[in-house]
Amino acid sequence: MTPDHMAELHAQCFPDRPWQAEEFVDLLARNDTHLIETSHGFLVISCLPPEAEILTVAVDPLRRRQGEGRQLLQKLEDVCAGLNVDEIFLEVADDNTAARALYDSLDFAEVGRRQQYYARHDGSHVDALVMRKALTAG
């Protein structure tokens, strides 16, 4: 997936703050960043073992609720196993109920909250939930 295609898909998923192609180019040039793709989506992680952080997840809106997000997250776990990652972190908007349900179903747990973190075009703000998944016992 090219940075241009990533930016187009990101804009469909996050109209309040879409990332530009140049941002993806810069991000993917870093040694600690990894791209995971499916046919209709992608996710980007920053990996500093033993932790990884999901920076963004984007799935084609026409393909949601068809297992694409779950597939991305399962691929992520396989990648993390090869990178000696013990835990994965992410942030999700409190009002993103579909994403939260997916993360809950995959054993991510809320470990923090960032008040009024995401700004919306209408001037409102919504909290970010910080979630964590342990990949090893303990």
Salt bridges, closest charged atoms under 4 A:
ASP16 OD2 - ARG120 NH1 3.68
ASP16 OD1 - HIS121 NE2 3.98
GLU23 OE2 - ARG17 NH2 2.70
ASP32 OD2 - ARG30 NH2 2.84
GLU77 OE2 - LYS133 NZ 2.42
GLU87 OE1 - ARG132 NE 2.43
GLU91 OE2 - ARG114 NH1 1.86
ASP94 OD1 - ARG100 NH1 2.91
ASP94 OD2 - ARG113 NH1 3.36
ASP95 OD1 - ARG120 NH2 2.78
GLU110 OE2 - ARG113 NH2 3.71
ASP127 OD2 - ARG113 NH1 2.97
